[in-house]
C-alpha cells in the first residue's frame, strides 16, 4: 500500500513502477523501462530492466547516440567490472533496483534500510521478520534476487513523498510545514508502536500492527491531505481513501460524558498525532474487510439507548451515527494508552490549538498567529 501526503510543494512522486523524482541537480523521468534525465539543455536517457536496474545511460550528441554508462549486475547487485567502462554520470547514482548507491559506503539506500550488495544482505534485521520466520531476517528478497525485489526495505510510501521511519530524523530539512509535521506524527506513531492493537475478544482476539498491515497492502493507497479549516473534523473519506489532517489541532472531551466539564479531572486531551492514528484505523478497517466496514457504517445507533450518553444539560455525546466510529474509538484507546494520552468514552469533542503535532498542551494565546 502507498500512504500519500499531499501538499502544495512537490518533493517527489511515487507510482508503483513509474517513479518521478524532482531533484535540485537534475530531473529524472521514468516511464516503465525508460527514464529520462534533463541536465541543462541535454537529455540523458536511462534504460531499466524488469527489476528496475538502470542498465544503460545514453544521449544524443547531435550526430548519433552516445553511451555514457553501461551497468551489468550480478544477481545480488555487484557490478561487472573490466569491460564497457565509461565515465558515467556522477550526479546520478540510482543503479541497482533503481536505488541510490552511497559511494562512500558502497551500500544502497532503500529508505528504511541500507543494503550491502557485496554480501547480499541488509545492514539491519528485517522489521517484518516475525511474519517471515522461514527466512533469514538479513536476506535480501528471500535470497532470490532474480525472481524478487524488495522495493523499499520496509517503508511507507507517499504520493508526493516517500516516507520511511528514521530515528532522530532532521525535520529542519523538510521545508514544507505540512510535510514536516506529517512526518513527525507518523514517526511518533511508528516509534511508539501505538498502532499495535488487539482486535476482537477471547479466542477470536488477534494482535495487529496496523501500520505494518497497511504498508504491506499493495492494493490500496491511503492519502493524507492537509485540513486547512480550523475547527473542522479530521475525516476519513472511504471513497477517495483519504483523510484531511490538521497538524495544529488536538481535541478535548469529557472523560465521563454524563458529568460536567467543571468537575475536576473530567477533561481529556488528545494530540493531532492521536487524531491521525484514529483516521488510519478507519483506513485499515476499510482495507482489511470492506464488507464489515460497510456494515458498521450502515449500523446506526440512533435508537440504541445503550450507546446514548447524556450530559448534565441533556446533550447526547454518545455514538449516534455509526458502529464504525464506536469500534474505531475503542481501538484508538489502545493507541492512546501507548501514547500516554487520555481515553475517549464518548464522541463529544472540542478542537483546540496545541504546541506541536505530538503534544496535548494548549498553545499559549500570545504565540497564536
ZAMARGU-4260 file (C-alpha; in steps of 0.2 Angstrom, whole numbers, plus 5000, padded with zeros to 4 digits):
<rodrens>
0) 5000/5000/5000 | 5005/5018/4997 | 5002/5031/5010 | 5001/5048/5002 | 5004/5065/5009
5) 4998/5078/4998 | 5005/5096/5000 | 5007/5111/4990 | 5026/5109/4986 | 5030/5093/4977
10) 5046/5084/4983 | 5044/5068/4974 | 5031/5057/4966 | 5029/5038/4968 | 5018/5027/4957
15) 5022/5009/4958 | 5033/5005/4944 | 5033/5023/4937 | 5044/5034/4948 | 5046/5053/4946
20) 5059/5061/4956 | 5062/5080/4957 | 5080/5084/4962 | 5089/5100/4963 | 5103/5094/4952
25) 5093/5086/4938 | 5076/5079/4934 | 5074/5060/4930 | 5058/5054/4922 | 5055/5035/4922
30) 5040/5028/4912 | 5041/5009/4914 | 5058/5004/4907 | 5064/5021/4900 | 5070/5035/4911
35) 5075/5052/4905 | 5086/5065/4914 | 5087/5083/4909 | 5103/5092/4914 | 5104/5110/4907
40) 5099/5108/4889 | 5105/5090/4887 | 5093/5075/4889 | 5101/5059/4896 | 5091/5043/4895
45) 5092/5028/4906 | 5086/5010/4901 | 5079/4999/4915 | 5077/4981/4916 | 5062/4971/4924
50) 5070/4973/4941 | 5072/4991/4940 | 5090/4991/4937 | 5097/5005/4927 | 5107/4996/4913
55) 5111/5010/4901 | 5113/5029/4901 | 5114/5037/4884 | 5111/5053/4875 | 5110/5061/4858
60) 5126/5070/4854 | 5120/5079/4839 | 5125/5066/4826 | 5122/5049/4834 | 5118/5040/4851
65) 5132/5041/4863 | 5133/5029/4878 | 5138/5037/4894 | 5137/5022/4905 | 5133/5003/4905
70) 5129/4994/4920 | 5128/4975/4921 | 5125/4967/4938 | 5127/4951/4947 | 5111/4944/4955
75) 5114/4952/4972 | 5119/4969/4964 | 5138/4970/4962 | 5143/4977/4945 | 5153/4968/4932
80) 5170/4976/4930 | 5183/4976/4917 | 5173/4979/4901 | 5162/4993/4894 | 5170/5005/4905
85) 5163/5023/4904 | 5164/5039/4914 | 5145/5038/4918 | 5136/5052/4927 | 5142/5056/4944
90) 5127/5066/4949 | 5115/5051/4946 | 5119/5037/4957 | 5102/5027/4955 | 5108/5010/4949
95) 5103/4993/4956 | 5084/4991/4958 | 5084/5010/4954 | 5090/5013/4971 | 5104/5026/4976
100) 5121/5020/4978 | 5130/5028/4993 | 5148/5029/4985 | 5156/5031/5002 | 5150/5015/5009
105) 5146/5005/4994 | 5128/5002/5001 | 5111/5006/4993 | 5098/5016/5001 | 5081/5008/5001
110) 5073/5020/5013 | 5071/5010/5029 | 5087/5000/5027 | 5104/5000/5019 | 5108/4985/5008
115) 5126/4978/5005 | 5127/4971/4988 | 5144/4963/4991 | 5137/4951/5003 | 5119/4951/4998
120) 5112/4956/5015 | 5104/4971/5024 | 5114/4980/5037 | 5100/4978/5050 | 5087/4965/5053
125) 5070/4965/5044 | 5057/4974/5054 | 5044/4962/5047 | 5055/4946/5052 | 5041/4939/5063
130) 5030/4937/5048 | 5043/4928/5038 | 5051/4916/5050 | 5057/4904/5037 | 5069/4916/5030
135) 5085/4924/5037 | 5080/4942/5043 | 5095/4949/5034 | 5092/4941/5017 | 5088/4951/5003
140) 5072/4947/4993 | 5071/4930/5002 | 5088/4926/4994 | 5081/4925/4977 | 5085/4942/4968
145) 5082/4936/4951 | 5064/4932/4954 | 5060/4945/4968 | 5065/4963/4973 | 5062/4972/4990
150) 5055/4989/4984 | 5059/4999/5000 | 5067/4989/5013 | 5051/4992/5024 | 5044/5009/5021
155) 5028/5019/5020 | 5026/5027/5003 | 5018/5044/5000 | 5010/5050/4984 | 5021/5066/4985
160) 5034/5059/4996 | 5042/5043/5000 | 5041/5040/5019 | 5051/5028/5029 | 5054/5028/5048
165) 5070/5037/5053 | 5076/5038/5070 | 5082/5055/5075 | 5076/5062/5058 | 5081/5080/5055
170) 5065/5088/5052 | 5073/5105/5049 | 5077/5098/5031 | 5059/5096/5027 | 5054/5114/5021
175) 5036/5112/5018 | 5027/5114/5035 | 5013/5101/5032 | 5025/5088/5026 | 5036/5091/5041
180) 5023/5089/5054 | 5015/5074/5045 | 5032/5066/5046 | 5033/5070/5064 | 5016/5062/5068
185) 5019/5046/5058 | 5037/5044/5066 | 5029/5046/5083 | 5015/5033/5079 | 5028/5021/5072
190) 5042/5023/5085 | 5029/5021/5100 | 5021/5006/5092 | 5005/5015/5096 | 4995/5006/5082
195) 5000/4989/5088 | 4982/4984/5094 | 4972/4969/5099 | 4956/4966/5088 | 4942/4955/5094
200) 4939/4946/5111 | 4943/4929/5118 | 4948/4916/5106 | 4944/4927/5092 | 4957/4940/5098
205) 4972/4944/5087 | 4986/4957/5088 | 4988/4968/5073 | 5001/4981/5069 | 4990/4992/5059
210) 5005/5002/5051 | 5013/4986/5045 | 4997/4979/5038 | 4993/4995/5028 | 5011/4996/5022
215) 5010/4978/5016 | 4993/4981/5007 | 4999/4983/4989 | 4981/4986/4983 | 4977/5002/4992
220) 4983/5019/4994 | 4980/5029/5009 | 4981/5048/5006 | 4984/5061/5019 | 4978/5079/5014
225) 4980/5095/5024 | 4965/5101/5033 | 4966/5119/5031 | 4950/5124/5040 | 4952/5126/5059
230) 4938/5118/5070 | 4934/5105/5056 | 4935/5086/5059 | 4949/5076/5053 | 4938/5064/5042
235) 4942/5049/5033 | 4934/5048/5016 | 4931/5029/5011 | 4928/5034/4993 | 4944/5043/4990
240) 4953/5033/5003 | 4960/5049/5010 | 4960/5059/5026 | 4960/5078/5030 | 4973/5081/5044
245) 4975/5096/5054 | 4993/5096/5061 | 4990/5110/5074 | 4973/5105/5082 | 4971/5092/5096
250) 4954/5088/5104 | 4947/5090/5122 | 4932/5080/5128 | 4923/5074/5144 | 4931/5058/5151
255) 4914/5054/5158 | 4901/5061/5146 | 4887/5061/5160 | 4897/5073/5171 | 4900/5091/5170
260) 4916/5099/5162 | 4918/5109/5178 | 4921/5093/5188 | 4940/5091/5192 | 4949/5079/5181
265) 4934/5076/5169 | 4943/5084/5154 | 4953/5073/5142 | 4965/5078/5129 | 4972/5070/5113
270) 4986/5076/5101 | 4985/5079/5082 | 4995/5063/5081 | 4982/5053/5090 | 4969/5060/5079
275) 4978/5055/5063 | 4980/5037/5071 | 4961/5037/5073 | 4959/5040/5055 | 4972/5027/5050
280) 4962/5014/5059 | 4947/5019/5049 | 4958/5016/5033 | 4964/4999/5040 | 4946/4994/5044
285) 4941/4998/5026 | 4956/4989/5018 | 4956/4974/5028 | 4937/4970/5027 | 4927/4981/5016
290) 4911/4972/5019 | 4912/4973/5038 | 4917/4991/5036 | 4901/4995/5026 | 4890/4985/5038
295) 4897/4995/5053 | 4894/5012/5044 | 4876/5007/5040 | 4873/5001/5058 | 4866/5016/5066
300) 4865/5019/5084 | 4851/5032/5084 | 4838/5022/5093 | 4850/5011/5104 | 4849/5018/5122
305) 4865/5008/5126 | 4875/5020/5116 | 4866/5035/5122 | 4877/5046/5134 | 4868/5061/5140
310) 4877/5076/5148 | 4870/5086/5163 | 4862/5098/5151 | 4854/5083/5141 | 4865/5083/5126
315) 4870/5066/5118 | 4888/5064/5116 | 4887/5045/5113 | 4890/5037/5096 | 4873/5041/5087
320) 4880/5040/5069 | 4888/5023/5066 | 4895/5007/5074 | 4911/5011/5064 | 4915/5026/5075
325) 4912/5016/5091 | 4923/5002/5085 | 4937/5014/5079 | 4937/5024/5095 | 4939/5008/5106
330) 4954/5003/5095 | 4960/5021/5096 | 4960/5020/5115 | 4973/5006/5114 | 4984/5018/5104
335) 4980/5032/5117 | 4986/5022/5131 | 5003/5019/5122 | 5004/5037/5118 | 5001/5041/5137
340) 4985/5051/5132 | 4968/5051/5138 | 4955/5038/5133 | 4939/5043/5125 | 4922/5036/5130
345) 4911/5047/5120 | 4910/5056/5104 | 4909/5074/5110 | 4925/5084/5106 | 4931/5102/5105
350) 4946/5106/5094 | 4960/5117/5102 | 4977/5123/5096 | 4992/5113/5103 | 5010/5117/5105
355) 5016/5104/5092 | 5009/5089/5082 | 5013/5076/5095 | 5008/5087/5110 | 4992/5089/5120
360) 4997/5105/5128 | 4987/5120/5124 | 4997/5133/5114 | 4998/5150/5124 | 4987/5164/5116
365) 5002/5175/5114 | 5010/5163/5102 | 4995/5160/5091 | 4995/5168/5074
</rodrens>
